[in-house]
């Protein structure tokens, strides 16, 4: 295997989470007795550019298909984040009815709807037909396709170059990151702005967020490495923000290198130095992650076994991809966790891959009154604790496994 950016041979193993199904491969009842396909989930660190990455064991076209079940609009806090972003970008860059905002991986229109409300023209690019259909129902024109040089050239020839070209939580999902970033260069207007948000590798390592590793995420990104990748395509960073979403993310602002109309913020050098001081460009920084994940596994299994021995009822909330990574790495099945409740109707009445834990609606949780509710999407912990605060009426408690086991009364 070679680095997907600099082509250096990869030998330095970051973590091995062993074989598991794709994290969003939910099962219908009819499929429970059928064989499941498991793929390696082994991650490497490039010793040259320090891109942390898995191989493309499962092709992106197989993951992001018409049965894809992740719809962004089911999280109220994520919608609020998207709305604030649109307000900020309109105020900072003055987008109006003469602008074009293009979002890559626009999902169900969760973000572009807020630009549309401001009468700013929008275009979504989304490879999963079912989420794109939901966006179309909101009046958001969507191109159902994967983004790269080919599509960028096609849209540019159609006169659809972007004043703002954005993508949230998509950069990590791209198997050919060089082709993807090269496409950004083609589709961006001369004075246009690119923004991307992605989980920060530093947060993943420092807070042991190994459950954010799954087959959809081909790369795990630092500012140091993303800056190199963008620069290789003639795109320059002019600002960056650290934001709290997804356990700690970065929002980068980029432009054509030839565009002299935007000043380079001091934030760029500050964050770069912050990463370098941690050792982001040294293999030593990446060592020891496997053992830290194993310690979490042992603590989580010990908790579940103890509760079952005490005849306690254990359920979970949030059928998130990160939950499936945690469950499958720990080897947990539906004998230790009875069910998981989720607001997403596209996941309800299905079963988690490998563990076969049934997905129910929130009413089922109220009926069953579990003693413990494990929060899988820990990045939404505060939102979920508030939403499910009623479990305390039957002395129910919340549990979070990462970065360390925590029981919340």
N, C-alpha and C positions, 0 to 999 in steps of 0.2 A: 504494500500500500504506500502511496506517495501523497504528500500534502496537496490538498485541492487548490492551494494558492501558489506556493513557490516550488512545488514538485519534489521537494526533498523527501527521501525515503524515511518512513516513520517506523521507529523501533521503540520509542519511549512511551510505555503504557501509563496512562493517567489513572484509569480505573476500569475494572472489568465487572459489569453488572450481570454477566452471564446471559443466557439465552432467554428471550421473552417475545411474546407477540407484539405487533405494533400497538402502541398505547391507546389508540382510538379505534381499535378493531373490536367494537362491541358485538356481542353475540345475541341472536334471537334464540328463543327457546328451542326452535327446531334444530339449531346448529350446536346445541350443547353436547350432543353425542357424536359430533363429527370431529375429525382431526383438526388441530390448530397448527398453523405454521409459526415456528419460533425462529428468531433471528439473533445473531450475536449482538451484544450491546457493549462493545469494547471501545474505549476512547483513548486516543493517542495525543501526545503533545509534539508539535513540530519543533525540532531543536534549532531551526533557522529563523522562522518568522513567528513562532510560538502561537500558531493557530491550534486550538484544541478542537479535535474533530473525531467523528466516527466515519467508517466507510459507508457507502451507499448500499447497505445490505438489502434494503427494501426500497424499490424505486419510488421516487416522489410521485409519479403518476399513479401508482397503486395506493399510496397513502391519501393523497388529496383527490379523491374520486367523488362520485355522485352520492355516496353513502357517508361522506364525512359528517361528523356529528358535533363539531365545535361551532357554536353560534355565539359571537361576541356579545350580542345584545342581552344575554341572560344575566349579566353582571351589572348591577346598578352603579357600583363604584367605577367600573370600567367605562360606562357611558358618561358618567360625570367627568372622568379624566379626559375623554375625547372631546366633550363640550368645552372644557377649559382650554384645551389645546387650540381648538378652532378660534376661540375668542382671542387668545394670545397671538396667534399667527396673523389674524386679520388686523389687529392693532399694530403689530410690529412691522408688517410688510405691506399693509394697505391693499389687500386683495379685494376686488370688486367684481362687478358684472362683466368686466372686460378680461378677467383672469381665467385661467384654467387650472383647477386642482386635480391632480391624478394620484390616486392611491393604489399601490400595489398590495395585493392580498387584502382587498376591501371587504371581504367576508360578507356579512348581511347588511352592509351599509351603516353600521353602528357609528362611524365617524363622519362620513361624507354627508349624512343627513343634516348635520349641523352647519356645514358650509352651504348646503342647498337652501336651508332656511334663511341664510343671509343673501340669497340670490347670487351666489358665486357659482359659476358653472363647474361641474364635477364629472369625473369619469373614473369608474372603478375597474380594476383588473383583478380577476379572481378565478382560479382554476377549478374550484368546486361548484358544480352547477346548482346544487340545492341551496347553498348560501347565496350565490349570485341571484338566484330567483327571488329570494327574500329581499335583496337589495332593490331589484327591479320593481318589486311591489311598493317600494317606498319612492319610486320615481327616479332612481339612480341608474343611469345607463352603465351597464357592466359588460366588459369584454371577458368572455370565459376562456382563459388561456393562461399558460405559464409565461412569466416575464423573462426576457433576455434580449440579446441583440436582434434576433429575428423579429420579434414583436415590436421592439422599439423602432426599428427601421420602418416597419409597416405603418405604425401610428404617426411617425414623423412625416412620412410621405402623404398621409391623410390630413396633415395640418394640425395635428393634435399634440404639439409640443407643450410641455407643462411649465407654468409659472411657479407652481409648487408641486414637487414630486415627493411623495411620502410613503413610508411603509412602517407599520408598527408590528413588531414581533414576526417579521418575515425573513430578515437577513440570515438568521440562524437556520431557517428551513430550506435554504438554497443549496442544492448539491454542487452546481457549477457556479461558484461565487464570482469567478472572474468574468464569465459571460454576463452574469446578472449586473454587476457593477458597470461593465462596459456599456450595457444597455441604458443605464441611467445617464451616462454621458451623452448618448444619442438623443434621448427623449427630452432632455432639459433645455429650456430656452436659454439664450445667451446670458441673461441676467437673472436666471431662475434660481430657486432655492430647493435644496434637497434636505429633508429631515427623515431620520430613521430612529426608532426606539428598539432596543434589544436588551435582554438581561445581561448584566455586567459579570464577566468572568470572575472578577475580584470578589464579588458578593457570593458567587457560587462556591468558590474555594474557601473564603473566610468563614462562611456560615454553613458549610457542608451541605449545600443544596443539591445533593446528587440525584434527588428525585426529579430534577428538571432535565435530566438526561433521558432522552428517548429517541426513537428512530426518526421522528419528524425533525429533530434538531441535529442537523449535520455538523454545525459549527458552534463553538462556545467562545464568545468574543470579548476581547479586551479593546480598549481605545487604541493602545499601542499597535495592535495588529490590524484593526479596521482602518486606521489612518494609512498604513502601508498599502492595504488593498485598494483603497480609494485613490491614493496618489498614483498608483500604477496605471490607473485609467484616466489620469489627468483631472481628477476631482480633488479639491482642497477643502479641508475642514476650516470653518471660520468661527465656530462656537460649539460648545458642548455643555450639557447639564446632567447632573446626577439626579435621578428621580426615583420615587419609592416603589413604583409599580413592579410587580412580579418579583418581589423580594430584593429589589434594587436594580435599576436599569440605567442605561445611558440614553440621552436624546442628543443625537449629533446634528449639526447644521453644516451643510456643505455647498460648494459652488464650483463652477468651472474655474480651473486654475487661471485662465485668461481673464476672468471677471475681476476687475480692480475696483468695483463699486462698493465692495463690502470690506470693512475692517476686520482683521483677525483679532478675536477676543483673547484676553489674557487667560481665559478659562482653558484654552487649548493646551498651552504649555503647563499650566498648573496641574491639570489632570494627568498629563503625560508624565510629569515628574512624580506625581503621587503613585502612579503604577510602577514606575521604575524604582522608586524607593522600596517598594514591596518585593521587588525582584521579578517582575513580570517577564523580563528577558533572560531569566536564569532557570534552568531545569529544576534547581533545588526548590523553588517556590511551589512546584507541582507535586513534589514527593510527599508521601504519607497520607494522601487523600483516601486511598483504599481502606486503610485501617480505621480512619475516622468514620467512614460509611459503615464499616463492619460493627463498630461499637454502637452505632445507632440501631442497626439491625438487631443486635442482641438485646438491647434495652427495650425495643418495641415488642419483640417476641416474648420476652419475660413478662412484660405488662399484660399482654393478651392472654397468655397461658395462666397467669395468676388470676385474672378476672374470671376466666372460664372455670378454673378450679373452685372459685368462690361462688359459682352459679350466677354470675352477673351477665346481663344482656349487653352486648357491645354492637353498636352500629356505626355508621360513618355518614358524613355529609360531603357532597361534592364529588361526582364521578369524574374527577379531573385526570388528565394524562399523568400528572406527577404522582397521583395516588396509585395508578397502575404500576409505575416504575417501582415505587416503594413496596407494594404488595408482592410483585413478582420477584424482586431481589430477595425479599425475606421469605419467599415460599409460602405465603399466607393464602389460605383457601376460605371457602364460605363456612367452615366449621369454627373458625375463630372470630369472624365478623359476619353478623347475620344478614345485613343488607346495607346499602348505601342510598341515601335520599339525594335527589337532585332536582333542580327547578327546570332543567332542560327537557322538554317533552320528547325530543328526539333520542334521548338516552333512556327515558323511563320505560319499564317493562322489557328491558334488555339485560344482559349480563356482562360483567367485566371480563375482559380477556384473561384466560388462564386461571384466575381465581374463581371465576363463575359466581361471584357475589351478585345477587340481583339488585337492579336499580329500581327504586320506588319513588313515588312523589312524597311531598312533605307531609301530607295527611297521614300516610302510612307510619311515618316516624311518630306523629302525635298519638296514633292508636297503639303503637307498640311500647312507647315509653321506655326506651333503652336507658340503662344506667350510665353508659358512656357513649358519647358521640365523638368519633375521631374526625377532625377537620383535615381533609386531604389538601385542599387548596389553601395552605397556610398563609399565602400572600393576601387572602381575603378574610383572614381570621377575624378581624374586628367587625367587618360587615356581617359575617355569619353568626358570631356570638350575639350580636345585637338582634339579628333576624330570628334566631332560635332561642332567645332568652327564656322562653316559656318552659324549656326543659328543666329549669330549676324548680318548677312547681312540683315535680315528682323526684326532686333531688338528683336530677341528671347532671353530669359533668362533661365538660369538653376536654378533648385530648389533642395535643399536637406533638408529632414525633420528631420534627426537624426544626432547629439544629440540635435540640436535645429533647427528651421526653418531658412534656409539661402537662399537668392536669390542672384545668381551670375550673374552679368551683362556680 
